Amino acid sequence: MANIIELFTIGFAGKSAERFFTLLMENGVRRGIFFAAGAISGKKMFAPGKSML
């Protein structure tokens, strides 16, 4: 029998990094994968001047 994996997506436009990660934690997210089409994001408002790592 195959394992079932639930997959969800979330956008981050207009959210601070703090708000984004708080939403994930509040909803029980334990693992995440960052996926972007390009190496440079135009979403400067996401983490202005700060690294997410």
BELFEN-V506398 format. One record per run of one state. SS is the DSSP state (~ for helix, > for strand, _ for the rest). FROM is the first residue (numbers start at 1). TO is the last residue. If there is no record, write none. Layout:
# BELFEN-V506398
ss | from | to
SS | FROM | TO
SS | FROM | TO
This chain:
# BELFEN-V506398
ss | from | to
_ | 1 | 16
~ | 17 | 26
_ | 27 | 53
